[in-house]
């Protein structure tokens, strides 16, 4: 919503569609990276949770690979949206078609750049989470924690959450997945608290504080527009 306020000259419909492309790029990176991590993580830890679950692990692996491939094909073939604009009623066609055409006309070099930026953002978030785990004095190495973090982001991408409930979901998923690393006994209460604290710290740094700053910027921007 903040982008729509700021990008008035671009037009709200075009701004929303461009935002969707950026969000789709981030989701694509999350799913592809999470799928790769799942292929390493699941065969190692899931059998201890569910005996004789190899068929389930393989089924999810095939499904995730297919989803990743289909999303990659869709993202780099946005030009197909030109065909969708034909279905739009004529009375809405002028504004909406021009916006859809702008998205469909994105060159592949720009889409590739968007993917690379999304991947860099993903790596930053993953490394932040690892640092927060170490800050809470957990002894996971980077190679041990990275697959868990990537699978966690994959699971979170599949769970619809509201802003107020996201922190609880993040903490629960993180405790469950890192608990698998400890085996059947699971993490002790102190370790569980450390994992939840690390998750909370990341949520505050990357979601709560930027959201609050964004609200203040939008309010200040609107007040300056109103005064002028």
C-alpha positions as CSV (number, residue, x, y, z in Angstrom):
1,X,0.0,0.0,0.0
2,X,2.9,2.4,0.7
3,X,4.2,1.9,-2.8
4,X,0.8,2.9,-4.2
5,X,0.8,6.1,-2.2
6,X,4.3,7.0,-3.3
7,X,4.1,6.0,-7.0
8,X,1.0,8.0,-7.9
9,X,2.5,9.1,-11.2
10,X,2.9,5.5,-12.2
11,X,-0.7,4.7,-11.5
12,X,-2.1,2.4,-8.8
13,X,-2.9,-0.5,-11.0
14,X,0.6,-0.6,-12.6
15,X,2.2,-0.1,-9.2
16,X,0.3,-3.0,-7.8
17,X,1.1,-5.3,-10.7
18,X,4.8,-4.4,-10.5
19,X,4.7,-5.1,-6.8
20,X,3.2,-8.5,-7.6
21,X,6.0,-9.3,-10.0
22,X,8.6,-8.4,-7.3
23,X,6.7,-10.5,-4.7
24,X,6.4,-13.4,-7.1
25,X,10.2,-13.2,-7.7
26,X,10.8,-13.4,-4.0
27,X,8.4,-16.3,-3.6
28,X,10.1,-18.1,-6.5
29,X,13.5,-17.9,-4.9
30,X,12.0,-19.0,-1.5
31,X,10.4,-22.1,-3.1
32,X,13.3,-23.1,-5.3
33,X,15.9,-22.7,-2.5
34,X,13.5,-24.4,0.0
35,X,13.0,-27.3,-2.4
36,X,16.8,-27.8,-2.7
37,X,17.1,-27.7,1.1
38,X,14.1,-30.1,1.5
39,X,15.8,-32.7,-0.7
40,X,18.7,-32.7,1.7
41,X,16.9,-32.2,5.0
42,X,13.8,-34.4,4.7
43,X,15.5,-37.8,3.9
44,X,17.8,-37.2,6.9
45,X,15.4,-36.2,9.6
46,X,11.8,-37.1,8.6
47,X,12.2,-40.9,8.9
48,X,13.0,-40.4,12.6
49,X,9.7,-38.5,13.0
50,X,7.5,-40.8,10.8
51,X,8.7,-44.3,10.3
52,X,8.6,-45.7,6.8
53,X,8.0,-42.2,5.4
54,X,10.3,-42.5,2.4
55,X,7.3,-42.6,0.0
56,X,6.0,-39.4,1.6
57,X,9.3,-37.7,1.3
58,X,9.6,-38.7,-2.3
59,X,6.1,-37.5,-3.1
60,X,6.7,-34.1,-1.6
61,X,10.1,-33.9,-3.4
62,X,8.5,-34.5,-6.8
63,X,5.7,-32.1,-6.1
64,X,8.0,-29.3,-5.0
65,X,10.3,-29.8,-8.0
66,X,7.3,-29.6,-10.4
67,X,6.1,-26.4,-8.6
68,X,9.5,-24.9,-8.9
69,X,9.8,-25.7,-12.6
70,X,6.3,-24.4,-13.4
71,X,7.0,-21.1,-11.4
72,X,10.3,-20.6,-13.2
73,X,8.6,-21.1,-16.6
74,X,5.7,-18.7,-15.7
75,X,8.1,-16.0,-14.3
76,X,10.2,-15.9,-17.4
77,X,7.2,-16.0,-19.8
78,X,5.3,-13.0,-18.5
79,X,4.8,-12.0,-22.1
80,X,1.8,-14.4,-22.1
81,X,-0.1,-11.8,-20.1
82,X,-0.7,-10.0,-23.4
83,X,-3.3,-12.7,-24.2
84,X,-5.0,-12.2,-20.9
85,X,-5.7,-8.5,-21.7
86,X,-7.9,-9.6,-24.5
87,X,-10.4,-11.0,-22.0
88,X,-10.8,-7.7,-20.2
89,X,-14.1,-5.8,-20.8
90,X,-13.7,-2.9,-23.1
91,X,-14.8,-0.3,-20.6
92,X,-11.9,-1.2,-18.3
93,X,-9.5,-2.0,-21.1
94,X,-7.6,1.3,-21.5
95,X,-6.0,1.5,-18.1
96,X,-5.8,-2.1,-17.1
97,X,-4.5,-3.3,-20.5
98,X,-1.8,-0.7,-20.5
99,X,-0.7,-1.8,-17.1
100,X,-0.7,-5.5,-18.0
101,X,1.2,-4.7,-21.2
102,X,3.8,-2.9,-19.2
103,X,4.3,-6.0,-17.0
104,X,4.2,-8.4,-20.0
105,X,6.7,-6.3,-21.8
106,X,9.4,-6.6,-19.0
107,X,12.6,-7.7,-20.7
108,X,14.1,-11.0,-19.5
109,X,17.2,-9.1,-18.4
110,X,15.1,-7.1,-16.0
111,X,13.4,-10.3,-14.7
112,X,16.8,-11.9,-14.2
113,X,18.1,-8.9,-12.3
114,X,14.9,-9.0,-10.1
115,X,15.6,-12.7,-9.4
116,X,19.2,-12.0,-8.5
117,X,18.2,-9.2,-6.1
118,X,15.6,-11.5,-4.6
119,X,18.2,-14.2,-4.1
120,X,20.6,-11.7,-2.5
121,X,17.8,-10.6,-0.1
122,X,17.0,-14.2,0.7
123,X,20.7,-14.9,1.5
124,X,20.8,-11.8,3.8
125,X,17.7,-13.0,5.7
126,X,19.1,-16.5,6.0
127,X,22.5,-15.3,7.3
128,X,20.7,-12.9,9.7
129,X,18.8,-15.9,11.2
130,X,22.0,-17.9,11.6
131,X,23.7,-14.9,13.3
132,X,20.7,-14.6,15.6
133,X,21.0,-18.3,16.6
134,X,24.6,-17.8,17.4
135,X,23.7,-14.6,19.4
136,X,21.4,-16.8,21.5
137,X,24.5,-19.1,22.1
138,X,23.2,-22.0,20.1
139,X,26.0,-24.1,18.7
140,X,24.6,-24.8,15.2
141,X,27.2,-24.5,12.4
142,X,26.3,-22.6,9.3
143,X,26.1,-25.8,7.2
144,X,23.8,-27.4,9.8
145,X,21.5,-24.5,10.2
146,X,21.2,-23.3,6.6
147,X,19.0,-26.2,5.3
148,X,16.7,-25.9,8.3
149,X,16.4,-22.2,7.8
150,X,15.6,-22.6,4.1
151,X,13.0,-25.3,4.8
152,X,11.5,-23.1,7.5
153,X,11.1,-20.2,4.9
154,X,9.5,-22.7,2.5
155,X,7.0,-23.8,5.1
156,X,6.2,-20.2,6.1
157,X,5.6,-19.4,2.4
158,X,3.0,-22.1,2.3
159,X,1.1,-21.0,5.5
160,X,-1.2,-18.0,5.2
161,X,-0.7,-15.7,8.2
162,X,-1.8,-12.3,9.3
163,X,0.7,-9.8,10.7
164,X,-0.4,-10.4,14.3
165,X,-0.2,-14.2,14.1
166,X,3.0,-14.5,12.0
167,X,5.4,-14.3,14.9
168,X,3.8,-17.2,16.7
169,X,3.7,-19.3,13.5
170,X,7.4,-18.5,12.8
171,X,8.4,-19.5,16.3
172,X,6.4,-22.8,16.2
173,X,7.8,-23.8,12.8
174,X,11.4,-22.9,13.8
175,X,11.2,-24.9,17.0
176,X,9.7,-27.9,15.2
177,X,12.3,-28.0,12.4
178,X,15.3,-27.3,14.6
179,X,13.9,-29.8,17.1
180,X,14.3,-32.5,14.5
181,X,18.0,-31.9,14.5
182,X,18.1,-33.0,18.2
183,X,16.5,-36.3,17.4
184,X,13.6,-38.0,19.2
185,X,14.3,-36.2,22.5
186,X,13.9,-32.8,21.0
187,X,15.4,-29.5,22.3
188,X,15.4,-28.7,26.0
189,X,13.3,-25.8,27.3
190,X,16.4,-23.5,27.3
191,X,17.1,-24.3,23.7
192,X,13.5,-23.8,22.7
193,X,13.5,-20.4,24.3
194,X,16.7,-19.5,22.4
195,X,15.2,-20.6,19.1
196,X,12.0,-18.6,19.7
197,X,14.1,-15.6,20.8
198,X,16.2,-15.7,17.6
199,X,13.0,-15.9,15.5
200,X,11.5,-12.9,17.4
201,X,14.6,-10.9,16.9
202,X,14.5,-11.5,13.1
203,X,10.8,-10.6,13.0
204,X,11.4,-7.3,14.8
205,X,14.4,-6.4,12.6
206,X,12.9,-7.3,9.2
207,X,9.2,-6.9,9.7
208,X,8.1,-4.9,12.7
209,X,10.5,-2.0,12.6
210,X,10.4,-1.6,8.8
211,X,6.6,-1.7,8.8
212,X,6.5,1.0,11.5
213,X,9.0,3.1,9.6
214,X,7.0,2.7,6.5
215,X,3.8,3.8,8.2
216,X,5.5,6.9,9.5
217,X,6.9,7.7,6.1
218,X,3.5,7.4,4.4
219,X,1.8,9.5,7.0
220,X,4.5,12.2,6.7
221,X,4.3,12.1,2.9
222,X,0.5,12.4,3.0
223,X,0.6,15.3,5.4
224,X,3.1,17.2,3.2
225,X,0.9,16.6,0.2
226,X,-2.1,17.9,2.1
227,X,-0.3,21.0,3.2
228,X,0.9,21.8,-0.3
